[in-house]
Amino acid sequence: MKSDSCRQVGEENILIIDDNLENFKILSATLSENGYRVQSVTSGSMAFTVAQLTPPDLILLDLLDIKMPDMDGYEVCKQLKECQKTCDIPIIFLSALHHVSEKVRAFKLGGADYITKPFEVEEVLVRVKHQLTILRLFRQLKAQNQQLQHEIIERRKAEIAAISASQAKSNFLANMSHELRTPLNAIIGFSKLMSDDCLLNADRQEDINIINRSGHHLLELINDILELSKIEAGAVELNEKRFDLYLLLEDIKEIFQIKLEHKNIKFNIIVASNVPQYIYTDAKKLRSCLSNPIGNAIKFAFQGSITLRVSFVDEAGEKSNISNSYRLLFEVEDTGCGISASELENLFDAFTQADAGRKSLQGTGLGLAITRKFVQMMGGEIQVTSTLGKGSIFTFDIELDVTKNNAANVQLGTYNTTLNSNHKTNRKLSHTSLFEELMTMPRSWLLNLHRAANNVDEELLERLIEEVPGSQALLSKNLTELTQNFRLDIILNFTQQILGEKV
């Protein structure tokens, strides 16, 4: 027997409950001619038994003609609807009564339709077809819901298994990295000591250098695998704070200075005039995102230059002179060997390297994958364009927290170039007043203020502002404004001048 959900149109079973043989013959013949399978019973108890043994798709129930001792038509309907096995079977009532109360009672008991006698056969066929269509759609929906519930359960099981596997992998990598780092550090350390032995000949010296380089390469691979594993396991979070962006860029330049000089590569940093000195994001991850493409550019460039550009972009993603988008754009352009078009698509996948990287036997193939993860954590995306033999441009943007990097902060960061002359004059007057007020404060307090501004220590700055006497409310207000607007450079400049003069 075919299941309910697999039955074709016209193959449905119909149960007729009617003790009037005339009605039964007409309905049975008509329904059979139209492809339906028909059963009939003449008593309520028999109808209930048959419906439970072989549940039909539809029941035609004569409401008034069933006046048997065991139960009437209403009672038959009531029992069918109370039974879990038959409760979903649609019931069409047949009755000679036209009174609204009878119809309402039938529908309240669970009837799907109500046909008054005398009826037209064509009308019965249309209503039967309509109810069976509704039943078919209901069963399909029910089957789809069951399938969906099954898929949800299976997906949850898969997610739990994936989380468990990820945790197991992370634990394994963490333990293995520790076990591998210890002997590796010993190998690297002893190879370094051995390389300092002046009695070694050139061949042995080169052998030891190979050991040392291989050890460093393996240690770098272990560190990158562990970092990527932590990211994928969700164990890495943003550590946002306010910091000096200009100082970070200078630090990056100093880190690569020796390698740049060794390869005679010129390194340029171009920062747009509207980029503030102080921003609020994860400084460590931003440093890593910049260091990786710059390091790669140095690694695979043999001459020419590397240029780092920093600017604001608007909502359309274009460079903007008005910083109203709260996104910073970073571009690292080099004049190196370039990357072929076929390699660009998968360049940010783990353990993927361009042809130049594979030939040089340098790197792990994880640096750009980690960089992309960090950029995405900071609300941005990274992409690359490259021309083989001419160079590459790596571009990524990061999102700045609107509540901590608002439009006022951005404008204040560049007021010398963006505000009109009247505002410049007012700003100078305000700064003159601030300088004079600072001159009246104790030297120890100024030293602490200078230290707090230099270290971007927000808690200490707040405490020092609270220590300002109530008679100098303007000083407190100006310092609060400068602190909130990231203008710690002004505080540093003034305190340096005052402390220098007092010395």
N, C-alpha and C positions, 0 to 999 in steps of 0.2 A: 504493500500500500504506500502511496506517495504521501510525503509529509504535507502538513497544511501549507507551509510556505512554498512547496514545489508544485502544488496543483495548478493545472492550466485553467484558463477561463472556460466555464461550461462544464467542468468536471466536479463541481461542488455537490456535496450531499445535502439534501433538504428533507427535513422531517415534518410531516403533516400530522397534527393532532386534531382530529375531527371525527365525530361519530355519525356524521351525515354522509352516507355513501355517495349521494349525488354530487355534493361539493368535492368529495375526495376524488372521484373519477375524473371530473373536469380538470381540477388542478393537477392531478398526477399525470394525466395524458399530456396536458399543455407543457408542463415542466420537462417531462421526458423528451418530448419532441424538440425541445430547445437544448438538449444535451445534459440536463441535470439528472442526478441519481436520486430517486425518490423513495422514501420509506413512509409508512403511515401506521398510526396506532389510534385506537378508539377510546382509551382510558388514560386517566391522569397518571396512575401508578405505573402503568406500562410505559408511558412516555418518559417518565423520569428514569426508569430502568434502562430503556433503550438508549437514551441520551448519554447515560454514564458509560455504557458498554462500548458504543460506537458513536462518539460525539459528532453530530452533524455540523455543517457549516451555517445552516440557517433553519429556524423553526417557524412554521406557519401554525398559529394557534387560534382555534375558534373559541372566542371568549364566552359565548352564551350557550352554545350547543352542548358543551361538556357539563352536564349536571348529574354527575355520577356520585354514588355514595362515598367514595374515598376522598375525592377532592374536585373542586371546580377549576375553571380556567385561570382564575386569579391565583389560586393556591399552587397550581402547576408552575406558573411563571415565578412565583415567590420562591419555591423550592429550587428551581433551576438556577436562579440568580444567587441563591445562598450557597450553592455547591461550587467549590473551587474548580472542579473539572468542567462545569457547564456554564459558569457565570459570564463568560465572554461571548457566548453564542447569541447572535442577534435574533430577536423574536418579533415577528410581525403579527399583530392581532387582527383577526377577522371578526366583525360584529355587525349585527343589524341595528344596534343602538347608535343614535346620533347625538346623545346628550353629552355635553362637555364634561360633566363630572365623571362619566365612565371612561372617557378618553384620558382625562387627567390621572385617574386612578391607575389605568394601564401603563401610562408612561412613568408614573412614580414607582411602579413595581419593576421597572427596567425595560419596558418595551421599546423597541427601536422604531416601529412605525405602526400605523393604525389605518386599516382599510375597512370602510363601511360596506355592508351588503344592501342591495345586490351589487356585485362588483363586475367590472369588465376584465376579462382575462388579460388584455393588453396592459391594463393598469397594474395588475398583479405582477406581470413579467418585468415591467419597468422598475417597480419598487423592489422586487427581488434582486434584480441586477444591480440596482443602486446600493442596497445594503451589502451585497456580496463584494462590490467594489470597495466600499468603505472597510469591510472586514479584511480584504486582501491587503489594502494599504496599511491597516493597523498591524497586521501580522508582519508585513515587511519592515515597518518601523520598529516593531518589537524585536525582530531578528537582528536588525541593524544596531539597536541599542545593546542587545546582548553581546554582539560582536565587538561593539565599542567598549563595553565594560570589560570584556575579555582582553582586548588589546591594552586597555588602561592597566589592568592587573599585570599583564606580561611586561608592559613598559616599566611599571614600578619595580617589578622583580629585576629587570635589566638594569635600571638605575641603581638599585641597591647593590647589585652585583658589581656594577661599574665603580661605584663609590668604594666598595670594599676592596676591589682590585687596585684602585688608585691609592687607597690608604696603604695597602700591602706593598705596592710599588714604592711609595714614598718612604715607608719604613725601611724597606730593603735598601733603597738608594742611600738613605741617611746613614744606615749602619755600614754599608759597603764603602761609602765615601770616607767615613772615618777610618775604617780598616785599611783602605788604600792610601789615604793621605799620609798616614804615619810612616810606612816604609818609603813612600815616594819622597817625602821631605828628607828622610835620611839619605836616600840616593842622591838627591839634588845637593844636599849639604856636603856630603863626602866628595862628590864629584867636583864641587867648587873648591874644596880644600886641596884635592889632588891636582887640580889645574894650576894651583899656585906653586906647585913644586917645580923649581927651576931646573932640576936634574932630568926631567922628562924630555924625550926627544919630540920632534915635531909630529910624528905619526901618533905617538901615544897621547900627545896633547890634543890632537884632533879627535881621537877616539873618546877621550873624556868629555870633550865639548859636545860630541854627539849624544853621549849619555845624558849630559846636563840638559841639552835642548829637548831631547825626547821626554825626559822627566817633567820638564816644564809644560810641554805640550799635553802630556797625559794628565797632569794636574789641572790644567785649564779645561780639558774635556770633562773631567769629573766635576769640577765646579759648575760648569755650564749645564751639565745634565741635571745636577741637583737643583740648580736655580730654575730650570724649565719645569722640573717635576713639581717643585713648590708652587709655581704659578698655576700649572694645570690642576693641582689639588686644591687651589683656592687658599693656600696658606700664605700668600703674599698680599699685603694690603698697602694702600697709599699712606704715606707718612707726610702729610702736608704741613707746611709751615711757611712763614714769611722769610724770604732770604734775598740777598743781593744778586740779581741776575748778572749784572755787569762783572761782579767779582767772580762768579762761577765761570763765565766765558773766559776771563783772563786765566783762571786756574787751569782750564782745559788746554789753553794755548801753552802754558808753562809745562804741563805734563808731556806734551808731544814735542817740546822745543828741541830736545837733543836729536830725536829721530828726524825732525824737519831739517835741521842743520846738516845732519849726516848725509841726507839725500839731496840737499840743496833745493828744497821745495819751499816756495813762498806761501805763507799762511795769512789770509786776510779775514778779518771779522768786520762785518758791516751790519750795524744796528740802526734800524729806522728811528727817526727823531721822536716818534710818538711812543716808543717802547719804554715803559717805566723802569726805573732802576730796581725797585723792590716788587716782587710778585709773590703770590701765595699758591704753592703747589708742592709736589714731591721733588725736592732738589736732587736727591740721590738718583732717582730713576731718570730724571731729565738729564743729569750728567751722563748716565749710562747710555741713554738714547742718542746723545750727541757724540760720545766718545767712540761708539762702534763704527758708524759710517766714516768718521774722521780717521780712525785707526786703519780701517780698510783702505781708505783713499791713500794714506801714506804708504801702506804695505804694498800696494800695486801701482803706485805712481813712481816713475823714475826721473821725472823732471816736470817743470811747469809750476802749477800753483793749486792751492785748495782754498776755497772761499766759503765761509759760513755767513749766511744772511739771516737776520732776525727781523720780523715785521709783524704788524697786526693784519688780520684779514677780515673782510666784512662777511655778512651772512651768505653771500653768493660765492664766497671762497676766493675773492680777488683782493689784491693788496689795497689797503685803504689808508689814507692820510688821517682819517678820523677813527679813533679806536672805539667803535661802538659795538663790536662783535664779541669781545671778551675771549678771543682766541689768538694764540701766538703761532706764527708760522716760522719754521726753521728749514733752511735749505743748505745742504752741503754739496757743493759742486767741485769736481776735480777734473784734471786734465790727464787722467790715467789711461789704462788700456781699454776701458769700457767693457760692456757686457753684451753678448749677442742677444738678439730678440727672442730666440728659442729658450733662453735661460731665465728671462725676466719673470715669466709667469709663476715659477715655483721658487723664486729666489728667497722668499721669506719662510719657506717650509723648513722644519727641523732637519738637520743633517744634509742640507742642500748647499752646495757651493758652486760658484761660477767656475768656468774652465781655468781662469787664472789662479783661483784659490787652490784647485786640485793640483795644478802643476807645481805650485810653490810649496805644497805640503805644509802650508800654514793654516791655522784656524781650525775650528771644530765643526763648522757648519751650523752652529747654534746661535751665534751672536745676533744675527738679524731676526731670527725667530723670537728670541728673548726681547729684542728691541721692539718688535711689533706688538708683543703682549703688553709691554710697559706703556707704549703709546696708546693702545686701546684702553688700558686702565685709566689713563689720564684724559680720556674722552676724545681721542683723535684717531687718525689713520696715517699710515706711512705708505709712500709709493716711490717708485724709481723710474727715471727715464735715462736711457743710455745709448750711446753711439759707439760701436766697436772701433777701437783705435783712437777715439777722440776724448772719451771721458763719460762720467755719470753724474746725475743729480738726484740725491736722495732728499725727499721732501716729507715733512710730517708736521702736524699741528697738534696743539694741546688746548684743552678747554680750561679757562680760568674761572674760579668760583665767583659768581656774580655778586654774592654778598660780601666778599672780601676783596674783590678786584672790580669795583664799580666804575662807572663812567667818570665820576669825580676824581677818583684815584688816577685814572689814566690821564685826564687833563692836567691835573696837578703835576704829574710826572713830566710834562712837557710844556709848562706854562710859558717858558721863554720863547717858544716858537709858535704857540697856538693861540694865546690870548692877545687881545688888542692892547694898544698903548696905555689906555686908562687903567686896565686891569694890571698891567705891568707896574705902573706907578703906584697903585694901591698896594700891590704885593711888596714892592720895595719899602714903602712906608711901614707896612705891617712888619716886615723883617727888621727894619731899623728899630722899631719899638721892641720887638722880641729880643734883639741883641742887647739893648739897654736894660731890659728887665733881667736878663740872665746875668748881667754884670753885677747885680745886687745880691745874687745868691752865694752861699758859702762855697769855698773852694772844694771841700770834700763832697758836697752835693753835686757840684759840676763834674767832678772826676767820675762819680758814679753814673751820672747822666751820660757822659761821654762813653763810658764802658758799656752801658746798656744799649746805646744806639749802635755802637760798633759791633756788638755781639747779637744785635737784633733780639734782645731779651725783653719780650713784651711784659712779662710779670714785673720785672724790675722797673721798667719805664712807668708802669701804672702806679707802683708804690711811690716812686719819686715824684710823680705829678700830684699824688695825694698829699705829699709833704709840703707842697707849695702853700705859703700863708694865704689866708682868705683875703688879705688886702691886695694880693697880686692875682686876682681871679683871671685877668686878661692873659697873664703868663700861662696859667694852667690851661686856659682855653686854647691858646695858640699851640702849646705842646701837644695837647690831645689831638688837635686837628692835624698836625704834622705826623703824629704817630699813626693815626687812622688812615692817612693818605699816603703812607709809605715814604714820606720825605725825611727819613732819618739822616740823609746826607746833609740837609740844612742844619740839623742839630749838631752833627759831627763837626761841620765847618765852623759854626759859631763857638762851640765849646772849645775847639782847638785854638781859635783866635784868642779867646778870653784867658784860657789857661796859659797860653804862650805869653800874653801880655803880663799876666800876674807873676809869672816866673821871672 
